[in-house]
């Protein structure tokens, strides 16, 4: 039959029985939860495991520890959102890893470096990746063997972050990326490739233009907030990973043509051509070229090397573009400086001339407004009934000095636009001017400000403001006089209500706990009366002391309704006298810095009650040996600090149900427009700080009329 202790379980055999039950329960809990704890602490060992996680699982920040080869890292570029990041491959998959801090030994990290990565999973990507990564360099190795793909594989799901090889054609260069950005064509579709910047980048790209190459790199995915793929691009670790497949044949001389004869029926985009002309303006990724038959845009890596006014010979391939073919340059040879040709004068009010597409023109118009874009500043202009925009490269350029109504002269490249689905000549319905810089904008006549309409409007507004101000001052004086008495009554009522709320909180927070303990002692008293009279006597004595403590707490809470200390003494004197009463057994040290200044009575009352509540909480809950209170007066305000060396608590967690000490202090601080802050953590000290600025509307005593 089961053995039941005859006496209270903390004595004799009962103690052994009680300990045996506790140990049995602990052992059972450990057996149940040990496998789960071990599973949670075991890090993921392969990148394939990381990529296989769902977004919900990756959001749990599971630990990861993998070894792999770096396939892309650019030391000169800071990634958007993270100061440091790289792409690695461990033989099972590729993955991005980031850290909020710079990697250790980052100067040793390059493509082919073997590293060990420790971090946690991050769900905010097309595939889960690694964040908070710590890097350990293990040595230098070789890049893995790339996986060969075609253009049809570029939008498959698995290819993200993979190290691949693909045949492509370099067709252009684009500025403004995180690194050196080139445009490649794969099976008729264009993609962007980012390459770390080097000194001879433009020359290397120029030697590869229009060449069939074997490109090795990491496939990157651009996704939206819903983690849906919106585009694909490449991270190429260096120019050495772009290898030409065949050389450009020079045996057949390229045909010399004019701009006006490009892509006519006697030749197509596969035939290499030569064009001679004058550079009229530089543009990102190329230049505009003009000869006696017209103008066009030349895509070229080394376009910036030929300033406007240079005569050049361009060798390359013509390709289709809206309203006029463009030329993809393989080679550009400078023929000397001949000067800029005169711009063609154009009046937008007379209609859109499609033949001027890509020509350098000069336009006189009226400036209306400015619109800031990501890559340009658009000047909105008007000529007669025709509205158009002139684009300056980069934001915040020159448009700040222009005023609405200024008559300006614009010199730049004319572009024809259309809102229709196809760029047919008869569907051309818009235009814009591409300006080379602020110097392309000339103010011919500033807009007059003192027009009769504006003078009349200014006079009317000034008169209206004066009348409104006089009426407002008169009404305000009457309102202040009428509200003075009402405000005084409301303040008294609010003070009484606040005190009632505070007493209710204190009674609930302090007395309820004591009364609950008293009830438990009385409940345990009945069984002990028959079995152990001495124990019953001890419990009865303890209940009597608890009852006395409850009475004292209730008397103190009600007595606080009218605090005698503030009625006769200043705030420092009242604190010095009343705080030791609630400090308990802890040693209290009270200090005053600066020269005390008088405060409004209600404000002093709130500060004193905050100080008493803070000291009382520390003495009751933190078990401190010392409690320090500092009251500081300076040029900015008065500051109250209460600090103890007790056991502390987690200040980030909400207060337990039924505890209103911190809530009451925060509410009092809010009422006097003071800043309230608390710093504490388990096992450490607690610090409460209240700062009341002199700008608070309730800080100074009221003036008696």
ChimeraX attribute file (.defattr): number of C-alpha atoms within 10 A of each C-alpha:
attribute: neighborCount
match mode: 1-to-1
recipient: residues
	/A:1	3
	/A:2	4
	/A:3	7
	/A:4	10
	/A:5	16
	/A:6	9
	/A:7	13
	/A:8	13
	/A:9	15
	/A:10	13
	/A:11	11
	/A:12	12
	/A:13	14
	/A:14	17
	/A:15	14
	/A:16	13
	/A:17	15
	/A:18	14
	/A:19	13
	/A:20	11
	/A:21	10
	/A:22	10
	/A:23	11
	/A:24	10
	/A:25	11
	/A:26	10
	/A:27	10
	/A:28	10
	/A:29	11
	/A:30	11
	/A:31	10
	/A:32	10
	/A:33	10
	/A:34	10
	/A:35	10
	/A:36	10
	/A:37	11
	/A:38	9
	/A:39	9
	/A:40	10
	/A:41	11
	/A:42	12
	/A:43	15
	/A:44	18
	/A:45	15
	/A:46	19
	/A:47	25
	/A:48	16
	/A:49	13
	/A:50	26
	/A:51	21
	/A:52	12
	/A:53	17
	/A:54	12
	/A:55	18
	/A:56	11
	/A:57	15
	/A:58	22
	/A:59	15
	/A:60	12
	/A:61	16
	/A:62	19
	/A:63	19
	/A:64	23
	/A:65	18
	/A:66	17
	/A:67	21
	/A:68	24
	/A:69	25
	/A:70	27
	/A:71	28
	/A:72	28
	/A:73	24
	/A:74	23
	/A:75	15
	/A:76	10
	/A:77	14
	/A:78	14
	/A:79	13
	/A:80	9
	/A:81	9
	/A:82	14
	/A:83	14
	/A:84	21
	/A:85	25
	/A:86	20
	/A:87	23
	/A:88	30
	/A:89	27
	/A:90	20
	/A:91	14
	/A:92	12
	/A:93	20
	/A:94	28
	/A:95	25
	/A:96	23
	/A:97	23
	/A:98	25
	/A:99	18
	/A:100	14
	/A:101	13
	/A:102	16
	/A:103	19
	/A:104	12
	/A:105	10
	/A:106	14
	/A:107	8
	/A:108	11
	/A:109	24
	/A:110	19
	/A:111	22
	/A:112	21
	/A:113	21
	/A:114	24
	/A:115	22
	/A:116	16
	/A:117	22
	/A:118	21
	/A:119	23
	/A:120	23
	/A:121	25
	/A:122	24
	/A:123	22
	/A:124	18
	/A:125	19
	/A:126	21
	/A:127	22
	/A:128	24
	/A:129	24
	/A:130	29
	/A:131	24
	/A:132	18
	/A:133	23
	/A:134	20
	/A:135	21
	/A:136	17
	/A:137	17
	/A:138	14
	/A:139	12
	/A:140	16
	/A:141	14
	/A:142	12
	/A:143	17
	/A:144	16
	/A:145	11
	/A:146	14
	/A:147	13
	/A:148	14
	/A:149	13
	/A:150	13
	/A:151	15
	/A:152	10
	/A:153	12
	/A:154	18
	/A:155	15
	/A:156	8
	/A:157	11
	/A:158	13
	/A:159	20
	/A:160	23
	/A:161	24
	/A:162	21
	/A:163	26
	/A:164	19
	/A:165	20
	/A:166	19
	/A:167	21
	/A:168	26
	/A:169	22
	/A:170	27
	/A:171	25
	/A:172	25
	/A:173	24
	/A:174	19
	/A:175	12
	/A:176	9
	/A:177	12
	/A:178	16
	/A:179	18
	/A:180	19
	/A:181	22
	/A:182	23
	/A:183	19
	/A:184	26
	/A:185	18
	/A:186	17
	/A:187	11
	/A:188	10
	/A:189	10
	/A:190	17
	/A:191	18
	/A:192	21
	/A:193	25
	/A:194	23
	/A:195	24
	/A:196	20
	/A:197	18
	/A:198	12
	/A:199	7
	/A:200	9
	/A:201	16
	/A:202	20
	/A:203	11
	/A:204	16
	/A:205	22
	/A:206	23
	/A:207	15
	/A:208	23
	/A:209	25
	/A:210	22
	/A:211	20
	/A:212	22
	/A:213	21
	/A:214	17
	/A:215	25
	/A:216	25
	/A:217	26
	/A:218	28
	/A:219	21
	/A:220	21
	/A:221	21
	/A:222	14
	/A:223	15
	/A:224	12
	/A:225	9
	/A:226	9
	/A:227	15
	/A:228	12
	/A:229	15
	/A:230	10
	/A:231	14
	/A:232	17
	/A:233	20
	/A:234	24
	/A:235	24
	/A:236	26
	/A:237	22
	/A:238	19
	/A:239	16
	/A:240	10
	/A:241	15
	/A:242	23
	/A:243	15
	/A:244	17
	/A:245	13
	/A:246	10
	/A:247	10
	/A:248	11
	/A:249	7
	/A:250	7
	/A:251	6
	/A:252	7
	/A:253	10
	/A:254	15
	/A:255	13
	/A:256	13
	/A:257	12
	/A:258	18
	/A:259	24
	/A:260	16
	/A:261	13
	/A:262	23
	/A:263	19
	/A:264	9
	/A:265	7
	/A:266	7
	/A:267	14
	/A:268	15
	/A:269	17
	/A:270	11
	/A:271	12
	/A:272	19
	/A:273	23
	/A:274	21
	/A:275	21
	/A:276	22
	/A:277	23
	/A:278	27
	/A:279	27
	/A:280	27
	/A:281	26
	/A:282	21
	/A:283	20
	/A:284	15
	/A:285	20
	/A:286	24
	/A:287	24
	/A:288	24
	/A:289	31
	/A:290	25
	/A:291	17
	/A:292	11
	/A:293	10
	/A:294	18
	/A:295	27
	/A:296	22
	/A:297	25
	/A:298	26
	/A:299	26
	/A:300	28
	/A:301	30
	/A:302	21
	/A:303	23
	/A:304	16
	/A:305	14
	/A:306	21
	/A:307	17
	/A:308	20
	/A:309	18
	/A:310	20
	/A:311	24
	/A:312	20
	/A:313	18
	/A:314	23
	/A:315	21
	/A:316	24
	/A:317	24
	/A:318	24
	/A:319	15
	/A:320	13
	/A:321	11
	/A:322	15
	/A:323	19
	/A:324	22
	/A:325	20
	/A:326	23
	/A:327	29
	/A:328	25
	/A:329	27
	/A:330	24
	/A:331	18
	/A:332	22
	/A:333	12
	/A:334	14
	/A:335	13
	/A:336	12
	/A:337	15
	/A:338	13
	/A:339	14
	/A:340	17
	/A:341	14
	/A:342	10
	/A:343	15
	/A:344	15
	/A:345	11
	/A:346	17
	/A:347	17
	/A:348	19
	/A:349	13
	/A:350	11
	/A:351	13
	/A:352	19
	/A:353	16
	/A:354	18
	/A:355	14
	/A:356	18
	/A:357	22
	/A:358	26
	/A:359	23
	/A:360	27
	/A:361	20
	/A:362	20
	/A:363	19
	/A:364	20
	/A:365	25
	/A:366	23
	/A:367	25
	/A:368	17
	/A:369	16
	/A:370	21
	/A:371	14
	/A:372	16
	/A:373	14
	/A:374	8
	/A:375	12
	/A:376	17
	/A:377	21
	/A:378	26
	/A:379	23
	/A:380	20
	/A:381	24
	/A:382	18
	/A:383	17
	/A:384	12
	/A:385	9
	/A:386	16
	/A:387	17
	/A:388	16
	/A:389	21
	/A:390	24
	/A:391	25
	/A:392	26
	/A:393	19
	/A:394	14
	/A:395	16
	/A:396	15
	/A:397	17
	/A:398	16
	/A:399	20
	/A:400	9
	/A:401	7
	/A:402	20
	/A:403	18
	/A:404	16
	/A:405	18
	/A:406	19
	/A:407	21
	/A:408	19
	/A:409	17
	/A:410	20
	/A:411	23
	/A:412	26
	/A:413	26
	/A:414	25
	/A:415	21
	/A:416	22
	/A:417	19
	/A:418	16
	/A:419	10
	/A:420	10
	/A:421	7
	/A:422	11
	/A:423	17
	/A:424	11
	/A:425	15
	/A:426	8
	/A:427	13
	/A:428	18
	/A:429	15
	/A:430	17
	/A:431	21
	/A:432	20
	/A:433	25
	/A:434	24
	/A:435	23
	/A:436	18
	/A:437	15
	/A:438	13
	/A:439	10
	/A:440	16
	/A:441	21
	/A:442	15
	/A:443	18
	/A:444	13
	/A:445	12
	/A:446	15
	/A:447	16
	/A:448	10
	/A:449	12
	/A:450	10
	/A:451	10
	/A:452	9
	/A:453	9
	/A:454	11
	/A:455	12
	/A:456	12
	/A:457	12
	/A:458	13
	/A:459	11
	/A:460	12
	/A:461	11
	/A:462	12
	/A:463	12
	/A:464	11
	/A:465	11
	/A:466	12
	/A:467	10
	/A:468	11
	/A:469	12
	/A:470	11
	/A:471	10
	/A:472	12
	/A:473	11
	/A:474	10
	/A:475	11
	/A:476	12
	/A:477	11
	/A:478	11
	/A:479	11
	/A:480	12
	/A:481	10
	/A:482	11
	/A:483	12
	/A:484	10
	/A:485	10
	/A:486	11
	/A:487	12
	/A:488	11
	/A:489	12
	/A:490	11
	/A:491	12
	/A:492	12
	/A:493	12
	/A:494	12
	/A:495	14
	/A:496	13
	/A:497	12
	/A:498	16
	/A:499	17
	/A:500	15
	/A:501	13
	/A:502	23
	/A:503	19
	/A:504	14
	/A:505	19
	/A:506	23
	/A:507	19
	/A:508	15
	/A:509	16
	/A:510	18
	/A:511	20
	/A:512	14
	/A:513	15
	/A:514	19
	/A:515	16
	/A:516	11
	/A:517	15
	/A:518	20
	/A:519	13
	/A:520	12
	/A:521	18
	/A:522	16
	/A:523	11
	/A:524	13
	/A:525	20
	/A:526	11
	/A:527	12
	/A:528	16
	/A:529	13
	/A:530	9
	/A:531	12
	/A:532	13
	/A:533	13
	/A:534	11
	/A:535	13
	/A:536	20
	/A:537	14
	/A:538	12
	/A:539	18
	/A:540	17
	/A:541	13
	/A:542	15
	/A:543	21
	/A:544	13
	/A:545	13
	/A:546	17
	/A:547	17
	/A:548	11
	/A:549	15
	/A:550	20
	/A:551	13
	/A:552	12
	/A:553	17
	/A:554	15
	/A:555	11
	/A:556	13
	/A:557	20
	/A:558	17
	/A:559	12
	/A:560	15
	/A:561	15
	/A:562	11
	/A:563	15
	/A:564	12
	/A:565	18
	/A:566	18
	/A:567	12
	/A:568	10
	/A:569	12
	/A:570	16
	/A:571	22
	/A:572	18
	/A:573	13
	/A:574	19
	/A:575	21
	/A:576	17
	/A:577	12
	/A:578	16
	/A:579	22
	/A:580	19
	/A:581	13
	/A:582	18
	/A:583	21
	/A:584	16
	/A:585	14
	/A:586	21
	/A:587	14
	/A:588	19
	/A:589	15
	/A:590	16
	/A:591	12
	/A:592	15
	/A:593	12
	/A:594	11
	/A:595	8
	/A:596	15
	/A:597	12
	/A:598	11
	/A:599	18
	/A:600	13
	/A:601	17
	/A:602	18
	/A:603	21
	/A:604	19
	/A:605	21
	/A:606	17
	/A:607	22
	/A:608	22
	/A:609	20
	/A:610	24
	/A:611	25
	/A:612	21
	/A:613	19
	/A:614	27
	/A:615	26
	/A:616	19
	/A:617	16
	/A:618	29
	/A:619	22
	/A:620	14
	/A:621	12
	/A:622	20
	/A:623	17
	/A:624	22
	/A:625	14
	/A:626	17
	/A:627	23
	/A:628	17
	/A:629	24
	/A:630	17
	/A:631	21
	/A:632	18
	/A:633	18
	/A:634	14
	/A:635	8
	/A:636	11
	/A:637	16
	/A:638	21
	/A:639	19
	/A:640	20
	/A:641	19
	/A:642	23
	/A:643	23
	/A:644	26
	/A:645	19
	/A:646	22
	/A:647	17
	/A:648	21
	/A:649	17
	/A:650	14
	/A:651	13
	/A:652	10
	/A:653	7
	/A:654	10
	/A:655	13
	/A:656	7
	/A:657	7
	/A:658	13
	/A:659	16
	/A:660	19
	/A:661	19
	/A:662	17
	/A:663	13
	/A:664	19
	/A:665	22
	/A:666	18
	/A:667	17
	/A:668	21
	/A:669	21
	/A:670	12
	/A:671	12
	/A:672	20
	/A:673	18
	/A:674	25
	/A:675	14
	/A:676	17
	/A:677	13
	/A:678	16
	/A:679	16
	/A:680	18
	/A:681	13
	/A:682	13
	/A:683	13
	/A:684	16
	/A:685	18
	/A:686	25
	/A:687	20
	/A:688	21
	/A:689	19
	/A:690	22
	/A:691	20
	/A:692	22
	/A:693	20
	/A:694	16
	/A:695	12
	/A:696	12
	/A:697	9
	/A:698	19
	/A:699	22
	/A:700	15
	/A:701	12
	/A:702	10
	/A:703	5
	/A:704	4
	/A:705	3
